Amino acid sequence: MKNYRILLAEDDQDLGNVLKQYLEIEKFDVTHCLNGAIALKVFKTLNFDLCILDIMMPEMDGLSLAEAIKKLKPDIPFIFLTARNMKDDRLAGLKIGADDYITKPFEADELVLRLRNILNRTIISKSDAPLSLDKYILDFQNLKLKHPHEDQMLTLREAELLRYLIQHKNQLLKTTEILKNIWGEDDYFLGRSMNVFMSRIRKYLRFSKNIRIENIRGVGYILSTKK
């Protein structure tokens, strides 16, 4: 069984050491960096499967670090750690493409569960056949949305959401149903932040006038296509 390589960027040395030891007990290979600038240098030299990034760090904060990492490896999943239960932090992370976030203090078991869920989805995605939508092709295996005008790299969460919409096109999908199938839980905040993902997907589909993602207020979404 593969030992997944994790980049942990956490400026609290005590917390970072505890998380590193706990994750290594759980068979992860963890590299711990004390600030964002060091983490970016390390990311450029090693191959990681997932990143855990504290938002508040010296020299380079977690949001800036995530943006730099995604320019180097657009499809890598990552989780944000934040000490503040702030909506702005969460929305900023989701806009960048975070696969999840977790607010301090938290149980290490919860972090491990979220890591495994993300990595399991990544493994499952490798066997997915391409899906077509008008002139678009969703290449789930490579997290890429292909179109004659432009190829768009997707985050894992974006690809999962778009795949779900395509698989249920022309059907009304309740918000609670989408959240449970893609995020694994029905949460008020996730329901609101899902709008961020829908907006990005609409932007990615802008080259086709035959595709529409409609928000049915208070109910859910419909991805519709003209025949």
BELZI-V607504 format. One record per backbone hydrogen bond with DSSP energy under -0.5 kcal/mol. NH is the residue of the N-H (numbers start at 1). CO is the residue of the C=O. Records with the same first field share a line. If there is no record, write none. Layout:
NH: CO / CO
This chain:
4: 2
6: 4 / 29
7: 50
8: 6 / 31
9: 7 / 52
10: 8 / 33
13: 11
16: 12
17: 13
18: 14
19: 15
20: 16
21: 17
22: 18
23: 19
24: 20
25: 21
26: 22
27: 24
28: 23
29: 4
30: 28
31: 6
32: 30
33: 8
36: 58 / 60
39: 35
40: 36
41: 37
42: 38
43: 39
44: 40
45: 41 / 42
46: 42
48: 46
49: 5
50: 5
51: 77
52: 7
53: 51 / 79
54: 9
55: 81
57: 55
60: 58
62: 55
65: 61
66: 62
67: 63
68: 64
69: 65
70: 66
71: 67
72: 68 / 69
73: 69
76: 73
77: 49
79: 51
80: 100
81: 53
82: 102
86: 84
90: 86
91: 87
92: 88
93: 89
94: 90
95: 91
96: 92
97: 93
98: 93
99: 78
100: 78
102: 80
104: 82
110: 107
111: 107
112: 108
113: 109
114: 110
115: 111
116: 112
117: 113
118: 114
119: 115
120: 116
121: 117
122: 118
123: 119
124: 120
125: 121
126: 122 / 123
127: 124
128: 125
131: 138
133: 136
136: 133
137: 146
138: 131
139: 137 / 144
140: 138
141: 128
142: 139
143: 140
144: 139
145: 152
146: 137 / 144
152: 145
154: 143
159: 155
160: 156
161: 157
162: 158
163: 159
164: 160
165: 161
166: 162
167: 163
168: 164
169: 166
170: 223
171: 168
173: 171 / 221
174: 172
175: 219
178: 174
179: 175
180: 176
181: 177
182: 178
183: 178 / 179
184: 179
185: 179
187: 185
191: 187
192: 188
193: 189
194: 190
195: 192
196: 193
197: 193
198: 194
199: 195
200: 196
201: 197
202: 198
203: 199
204: 200
205: 201
206: 203
208: 205
209: 207
211: 208
212: 224
214: 212 / 222
216: 214 / 220
217: 215
219: 216
220: 216
221: 173
222: 214
223: 171
224: 212 / 222
226: 210
